[in-house]
Amino acid sequence: MERDELERLVGRRLRLSFEDIVNHPRLPEARRAHFESFSAVYEGDPFLVRLLLQAGRFFVFHNAAVLEAAQDPSRRETWFTVAALKQQLAMFGYASARQVDHLLARLCEVGFIERSRSPDDRRVWLLATTDKLRSHHTQWLAAHTVSLAMLYPEHDYGPVLSRDRLYHVLHCRASLPFHPVAARLMMTLPDTLLFFAHAAGPLIQNAVLKAAMDADDPAAAIPYMEVAERLGVSRTHVRNLMNSAQSAGLVRIVGRGGRSIEILPRHWASYDRGLAVGMYLHDALNLVVMPEWTKRQAEGATRQLAPAMSG
């Protein structure tokens, strides 16, 4: 699972292996914690569900946070531009310039991203994130760290869980070199990508898997149509997604009128694998970010103490 490349990027040995995570005896508990934290970010806000929980818009949203944090105004090649965004999205399979322009326009329209022409070169469009995007991305990052903190409480994930803004900036800045590895790892998760290819797909997936866990019976028939009303998506959309999941061997549609599903073993295994990949990457980044965050915190404390000591 790209261990050598990740250790090169981190600059030290990783403290977790992918196998450590996916075979952890408490992984089902971490899965439930992830369901709850992820749902807390999106449920109750159908606008966010429809806007961001689809692969193309999410990748624009995520790459925007990373590219802005990583740019150096004195180095033109690092500027957060439309061209730089398209280059990053191509790694994740979004190579159509027209498609990226459409996704970007939508996020600009709703106030997540702003764009303006460079004062030094009017041919260049510069992009900038808004407080709205940064605030949501901070919440997203914390939600995706809850399961990691549950499995490994001896590691310090406090700054990310407390939504510390300095940690968030440092995390985004450190993320850019990891994108090629992340893109390759995502390509090993076809079942995850199936849900990500549908609007609100990840949240629909979480909802039906959580319902199956709550039933405490692996063979339980889970009604799934109520998910549509709760998330503000159409019943037809949810039905089409479940048909795709059945064709992939993830669920079996059962019951009168096909209104319930059984979660098949492949679905649990592929979901846990995707969750473990996310934790694996987040922990590697935490190893990079925490020393810098600790250093910045100490420097800030020293500056605050200096006036008092001199007085």
KAMO-V473085 format. One record per backbone hydrogen bond with DSSP energy under -1.0 kcal/mol. NH is the residue of the N-H (numbers start at 1). CO is the residue of the C=O. If there is no record, write none. Layout:
nh=NH co=CO
nh=NH co=CO
This chain:
nh=6 co=2
nh=7 co=3
nh=8 co=4
nh=9 co=5
nh=10 co=6
nh=11 co=7
nh=21 co=17
nh=22 co=18
nh=23 co=19
nh=24 co=21
nh=27 co=24
nh=30 co=26
nh=31 co=27
nh=32 co=28
nh=33 co=29
nh=34 co=30
nh=35 co=31
nh=36 co=32
nh=37 co=33
nh=38 co=34
nh=39 co=35
nh=40 co=36
nh=42 co=38
nh=43 co=39
nh=45 co=42
nh=49 co=45
nh=50 co=46
nh=51 co=47
nh=52 co=48
nh=53 co=49
nh=54 co=52
nh=55 co=196
nh=58 co=54
nh=59 co=55
nh=60 co=56
nh=61 co=57
nh=62 co=58
nh=63 co=59
nh=64 co=60
nh=65 co=61
nh=66 co=62
nh=67 co=63
nh=68 co=64
nh=69 co=65
nh=70 co=66
nh=75 co=72
nh=78 co=75
nh=79 co=76
nh=81 co=79
nh=82 co=125
nh=85 co=81
nh=86 co=82
nh=87 co=83
nh=88 co=84
nh=89 co=85
nh=90 co=86
nh=91 co=88
nh=93 co=90
nh=94 co=89
nh=100 co=96
nh=101 co=97
nh=102 co=98
nh=103 co=99
nh=104 co=100
nh=105 co=101
nh=106 co=102
nh=107 co=103
nh=108 co=104
nh=109 co=105
nh=110 co=106
nh=111 co=108
nh=112 co=107
nh=113 co=107
nh=114 co=128
nh=116 co=126
nh=118 co=124
nh=124 co=121
nh=126 co=116
nh=127 co=80
nh=128 co=114
nh=130 co=112
nh=134 co=130
nh=135 co=131
nh=136 co=132
nh=137 co=133
nh=138 co=134
nh=139 co=135
nh=140 co=136
nh=141 co=137
nh=142 co=138
nh=143 co=139
nh=144 co=140
nh=145 co=142
nh=149 co=145
nh=150 co=146
nh=151 co=147
nh=152 co=148
nh=155 co=152
nh=161 co=157
nh=162 co=158
nh=163 co=160
nh=164 co=159
nh=168 co=164
nh=169 co=165
nh=170 co=166
nh=171 co=167
nh=172 co=168
nh=173 co=169
nh=174 co=170
nh=175 co=171
nh=178 co=175
nh=179 co=176
nh=182 co=178
nh=183 co=179
nh=184 co=180
nh=185 co=181
nh=186 co=182
nh=187 co=183
nh=188 co=185
nh=189 co=186
nh=193 co=189
nh=194 co=190
nh=195 co=191
nh=196 co=192
nh=197 co=193
nh=198 co=195
nh=200 co=53
nh=201 co=198
nh=204 co=200
nh=205 co=201
nh=206 co=202
nh=207 co=203
nh=208 co=204
nh=209 co=205
nh=210 co=206
nh=211 co=207
nh=212 co=208
nh=213 co=209
nh=214 co=210
nh=215 co=211
nh=220 co=217
nh=222 co=261
nh=224 co=259
nh=227 co=224
nh=228 co=225
nh=230 co=226
nh=231 co=227
nh=232 co=228
nh=233 co=228
nh=238 co=234
nh=239 co=235
nh=240 co=236
nh=241 co=237
nh=242 co=238
nh=243 co=239
nh=244 co=240
nh=245 co=241
nh=246 co=242
nh=247 co=243
nh=248 co=244
nh=249 co=246
nh=250 co=245
nh=252 co=262
nh=254 co=260
nh=258 co=255
nh=260 co=254
nh=261 co=222
nh=262 co=252
nh=264 co=250
nh=267 co=264
nh=268 co=264
nh=269 co=265
nh=270 co=266
nh=271 co=267
nh=272 co=268
nh=273 co=269
nh=274 co=270
nh=275 co=271
nh=276 co=272
nh=277 co=273
nh=278 co=274
nh=279 co=275
nh=280 co=276
nh=281 co=277
nh=282 co=278
nh=283 co=279
nh=284 co=280
nh=285 co=281
nh=286 co=282
nh=287 co=283
nh=289 co=285
nh=290 co=286
nh=293 co=289
nh=294 co=290
nh=295 co=291
nh=296 co=292
nh=297 co=293
nh=298 co=294
nh=299 co=295
nh=300 co=296
nh=301 co=297
nh=302 co=298
nh=303 co=299
nh=304 co=300
nh=305 co=301
nh=306 co=302
nh=309 co=305
nh=310 co=306
nh=311 co=307
